[in-house]
Amino acid sequence: MKYTFTTIISAIALLTGAAFAADKANKHAAKTKHEAGTEPKATSPKGAKVYIILPKDGKTVKKKFAVKFGLKGMGIAPAGIKFPNTGHHHLIIDGAKFDMDLPLQASDQIRHFGAGQTEAIIELPPGKHTLQLVLGDHLHRPHDPPVISETITVTVEE
């Protein structure tokens, strides 16, 4: 397959930009609760909505399955990028508890998508599980007012 010089340079630029955004998001995730507490929470516009596109509520899925995130009325920006009316996704699994005033702490039950991902492949053990999305600001905090999806239930097959 032949590639032009422009195609190769475009691909390198795209990959470099994605790597830079991911690196910046990872470095930013290291901010402490104290640092996040010194800045007002980001606001969300009226009518903003986050939702799970896939899987559908009540579906049976395999151990590894795709989750696709939807967002209306706002945009996506990686963690650490402060821009009005934007945020990044956090997937809450099995009703994990979190403080609405603090950064969401990454764990097995609170998955961060700070590079601006809008879908992911996740793996869960067999059984019933709940999934919910929370849009976080540049410091991983829920917006004011919070942008949170409805909770869906999936069954992971053996």
Secondary structure in CASP SS format (residue, H / E / C, confidence):
PFRMAT SS
TARGET T0000
AUTHOR 0000-0000-0000
METHOD secondary structure of the structure
MODEL  1
M C 1.00
K C 1.00
Y C 1.00
T C 1.00
F H 1.00
T H 1.00
T H 1.00
I H 1.00
I H 1.00
S H 1.00
A H 1.00
I H 1.00
A H 1.00
L H 1.00
L H 1.00
T H 1.00
G H 1.00
A H 1.00
A H 1.00
F H 1.00
A H 1.00
A H 1.00
D H 1.00
K H 1.00
A H 1.00
N H 1.00
K H 1.00
H H 1.00
A C 1.00
A C 1.00
K C 1.00
T C 1.00
K H 1.00
H H 1.00
E H 1.00
A H 1.00
G H 1.00
T C 1.00
E C 1.00
P C 1.00
K C 1.00
A C 1.00
T E 1.00
S C 1.00
P C 1.00
K C 1.00
G C 1.00
A C 1.00
K E 1.00
V E 1.00
Y E 1.00
I E 1.00
I E 1.00
L E 1.00
P C 1.00
K C 1.00
D C 1.00
G C 1.00
K C 1.00
T E 1.00
V E 1.00
K C 1.00
K C 1.00
K E 1.00
F E 1.00
A E 1.00
V E 1.00
K E 1.00
F E 1.00
G E 1.00
L E 1.00
K E 1.00
G C 1.00
M C 1.00
G E 1.00
I E 1.00
A C 1.00
P C 1.00
A C 1.00
G C 1.00
I C 1.00
K C 1.00
F C 1.00
P C 1.00
N C 1.00
T E 1.00
G E 1.00
H E 1.00
H E 1.00
H E 1.00
L E 1.00
I E 1.00
I E 1.00
D C 1.00
G C 1.00
A C 1.00
K C 1.00
F C 1.00
D C 1.00
M C 1.00
D C 1.00
L C 1.00
P C 1.00
L C 1.00
Q C 1.00
A C 1.00
S C 1.00
D C 1.00
Q C 1.00
I E 1.00
R E 1.00
H E 1.00
F E 1.00
G C 1.00
A C 1.00
G C 1.00
Q C 1.00
T C 1.00
E E 1.00
A E 1.00
I E 1.00
I E 1.00
E E 1.00
L C 1.00
P C 1.00
P C 1.00
G E 1.00
K E 1.00
H E 1.00
T E 1.00
L E 1.00
Q E 1.00
L E 1.00
V E 1.00
L E 1.00
G E 1.00
D C 1.00
H C 1.00
L C 1.00
H C 1.00
R C 1.00
P E 1.00
H C 1.00
D E 1.00
P C 1.00
P C 1.00
V C 1.00
I E 1.00
S C 1.00
E C 1.00
T C 1.00
I E 1.00
T E 1.00
V E 1.00
T E 1.00
V E 1.00
E C 1.00
E C 1.00
END
